[in-house]
Amino acid sequence: MIFSHSWSQIFTGETITLRCEIQGGEGKVWKYEWTAPNTNSPPTSSEYRISRVSVSHSGDYRCRGSSDYLLTGWSDAFRLTVSFPSKPTVTLQPSWTQIYSGETVTVRCEIQGGEGAQWTYEWRAAKLNTPPTSNEYRIIRATESDSGGYSCRGRRDYFFSEWSDIITLTVSYKPKAKLRADNTAVPVGGSVTLTCSVNPSSSSGWKYYWYRDEKSSEALTTQDAVFHSNGQISVSQEGLYRCRGGRGNPVYYTEDITASIRPVVTLYPNWSEIYRGETITVRCEIHGGDTEWDYEWETNSMIKAPNQNEYRIRSASSSNSGNYRCKGRMKSSQHETTEWSDSVTLTVSDSKNPPVMSLSPDRVQHFTSDSVSLTCEGNFTEWRVRKFSEDGRLSDCRRMTGSTCDINTSKSDTAVYWCESGSGEFSSAVNITVQNDGNGPILVSPVHPVTEGASVSLSCSLRTQKILSNVFFYHNDKLIQNDPRGELKISAVSKSDEGFYKCQYSGRESAQSWMSFLKLLTILTNCANPYMLHQADLSSKVEKSVTGDRRAAERDGEMTLCHP
């Protein structure tokens, strides 16, 4: 038995012919018999033709011949398998549905299970005026007109498969890589991470190439940068960096994107606020590398900075106040510049406020084992809290965190405290008194002097009871009033209210604390640049904290300081 086709796979709807041949039986008239599935009246000729086969035609086929009284044996069985045709599939190679103008892509029609069959292919595509009949359609140097849907089907003789699902191909303009930096200023001894990507993020298959400065055609290597995941590197040298993406074979490149490492403006000393007459240097720093730079400055100050990498300001004045930023221009290629640095603001003030110490809780007296925080405030650095004890010893705070000193009070913490900056300025002093009698009361009174005319309240407290009534208050050891009360209120403080205060509750007295009176100073109208200070601050400590030449006029306990 001979099959008329060489196909190994038969699909429903096709037409096939089986032929029965008897070798050596030439010249005789033969009559043929067939055994076949799904038929009640097989043919008696040598050919068995089945039009539009179906799955039910699958099975074994045999034949034999008879001539006169001669009968041959049955042939070997021929097994016919009929299956439903698979729906074709359109695939892309490379498998990118998003491609760019100039790239090459192959559109392929695949029929699963139809391998070895002699298929002719039909294509549906908007641009195909003369569609190919092969299973591949190669698009060389794609343009936007190649965008659209692609589908295919297969044909064998008079048999057609279904049309495949449509696959949509999008061709866009040549992309530009996107470059970003986690920081555009390279820290001294550190690095900056650069990330290169191609949008949209749905496009894939990209490999990234990095370049720096004059080496525009030479990609960076592991000697120039630390390579992380694809598209990300770390660099520690200054300069103009660019990247581009490439994919495919031959490699298709995106347009380049260039970024620059920004310079950093620094101040020496590192003070953003300085005072009239001080000296400071504003410097433009481009870290690392061996590139030679020219520098440009941009400032809104009244005095313009020179085009050098640093600008030294001697005897600063308010005209030097402003924002400063800079950029570098390569000496070897003047059109290549860095980005502008971030701006740094410099403020030149006429006077300098002294440091201030604050307490929490804000009172003079404390119980033993209280947690007390002394905090230094002001535009200074490198704080320390100093302590002058009752026994005459001078020491520093042992538990200093930043600008705050923490104390777990004991009797030995009764002392005078003040803040001192690294540059020698110090605050007014405050007193702390620790109550040694655990059952006795403490006076709750202000730590700092009370300004003339201000109101103030004094109260009495126990460790176990914060608010007490039936309290007697004493001023300079004299009972203020015979009737007990919860607090002592002074509505408008005057000089006569200054002195020692204490409280008494249930026969127990607190320690006494000094409450200072602060008289506001009168400003002389003939002063061009007056300072207003408090009488209580006119100590050697305050004298050290006020800068600049001055003359002093003192009249009736009031003082005004003026610039000459």
C-alpha angles and dihedrals in degrees: 000000000000127000112219094218132058092217117125092197125053120193129205113271096032124119121235137179127210116197128200114210126184110204113223093012094108116139096028126103107240132196115204134216125197135196111202137155121253098018134103098185112039117187123264095213126091092257128068109196121189117191118202098001120213134198089265089067090066113113145074121321125197135172141188137181137226129196120179102313094340117106124182125211123258116279122241112278120266111209115214119197118193120187138174110265116252117242109253119246126214113217133181126224110230090029096235117128087186111064133158135234110280097027124120122231134171121218110205133192114212127187111193112223092014096098114138093022120122099243128178114203134218123199135202113204131140096232099042107104091165105025117204121248094214125090093252132066113189118202111200118195096358121220131194089265088068089066116109145071124320127196135161145187136197130237131198115181102308096342121103127191122217120276113264123242113273118260115201120221119197120199115192135180116281106287128234120223118243118226126192135170129209087220128003094206116075108221117225108274091002139091143234125229116227123196124198121194142162122229136254094050089216090073111091145179096068126152116192130226123199131206136178135201118312092355088084095147098036115081119224118259134200087276090063101040145004109254117214126170117344108295098019131094138162120226132186100186126087122241149087112309128194135178140189135188127233134186142163133036113303089033116253112206131207122222114278125258121203129205132175133218105240121231121240125233112217133183124221110230091028096239118130089191120050134166135243112283096021124123124233137166123221108203133189109213127192104181127219132355131073100259115132115228141196113211135224126194130201120192139156092212118116091245116061121224120238120248094258131107092258138032118202115205113201120192093002121219135186089269088070091061115110147081119306127197134159145189135198128236118200111243091213094050113024094190090061110086137163121239119268113275122241112275122258118205119220119193121193112197130192096225138021122230114222121240119273128214120212128189132212115227087034101224139098099233126059139175121244114274092024116145108236126181122201111195127193115216131191143077095294139106139222098034127196130180115223126206130203109194130207089254091058098256121142117211143153128246110270097204104052119160112181105306096342129091116201121205130187095203127238131161090270090063092071098114149107115279135192140165123247125190127217090253093054104261117134139190131237112279125254130201125231121192121190116208108229095191104083092198097044128093128253127217114241104215135149120276096212128054116277116239120240111268095016123122123241136183126208122195142173126238140185125208089246098036123041099187118050133180129195091051125155118212127206130200114199088344093306120119107243097206134357094227116081120234142174097250143001114239124195108188099192117018117218136174091272091062093063116105146070120330133189138165135221127209126176091345095308121112129210123225114270123252131195118242112202126215118220118206115199113234125239116240114226111232093220092063114106094196109016128186116211112210134171120249090234090057095056095106133119088265092059092043088059093050098055112082131206134042116299144164124223130218118189122191128169094339093310123111135193123188117208135183110243 
